[in-house]
């Protein structure tokens, strides 16, 4: 397989699809340290990148991997790493640096059970809050959650597009269940795949201010070797990139870093609705758990219960306005997750005082359709 994009139908697992999605998106640099259940992404890229003249490096740890991804992006490459929860823990300081210096990159987290080393071979949705709040300070993050092998491909491409458009790290929150699941993947032709590239400066190099933004709040990005000289630091910095500890600079910078995501959250956010127009009970879920939830909603409908499903494809920024709108006239909301309570807190905040039934599931399997159906029945009464 030497072609850039192996178009057509394939029977593959989610990690393979993610790797091919990165290739289709134009990723030119990948760095990682092996970790279950994300290692298959590295293995596939390690075999494919040399065929395409792209760069793969296996590092001594996850800290080195994410640091090199930032450097590669500054050099003009689209760059990605892939890991699982313990690796994200090590990467968080540099993820904060990428947010502060506005470096586009994609971070794939094939989630597994924790805390600590936990359950390396078993899936979970355990890092939803870690990716959102792990970096210290005021930070806005974009995170996408695939529910299928096809979406591992599609959302990896989309993650690169978002990272380039908003100059920010973007998470793909997969999990061991999806990463190791075999399903049909259909890869379209290259000219059918939307590709977004970072905005470049349109001024002469002496006039370039690396962190001066227009109304989009996203500065154009010059890269190493393009004739522009600029300073970049994790410290609070002014539009020239130089450290500036003044209250005014901190206020202006942090507001812009957050607002470029917050003010575009409706544009960024993606959801999928099933039978929500007349539902009495709303199920809110994401990722692999949405597969069980879809079956439960269909079963409830066959029993005469008006159930609906809201699948969150974009987890962050959180679509609170969408949930408020849908939950306004329902008897209750069901939230199944493969953890002991993470995104349910955001749902509860959004729908108060509407009752919320939470279904936690710890271990390798998501909540079953029957478990979700039982809660739908309870709220329907």
Buried (B, 14 or more C-beta within 10 A) or exposed (E): EEEEBBBEEBEBBBBBBBBBBBBBBBBBBBBBBBBBBBBBBBBBBBEBBEEBEBBBBEBEEBBBBBBBBBBBBBBBBBBBBBBBBBBBBBBBBBBBBBBBBBBBBBBBBBBBBBEEEBBBEBBBBBBBBBBBEBBEEEBBBBBBBBBBBBBBBBBBBBBBBBBBBBBBBBBBBBBBBBBBBEBEBEBBEEEEBEBBEBBEBEEEEEEBBBBBBEEEBBBBBBBEEEEBEBEBEBEBBBBEBBEBEEEEBBEBBBEBBBEBBEEBBEEBBBBBBBBBEEBBBBBBBBBBBBBBBBBBBBBBBEEEBBBBBBBBBBBBBBBBEBBBEBBEEBBBBBBBBBBEEBBBBBBBEBBEEBBBBBBBBBEBBBBBBEBBBBBBBBBBE
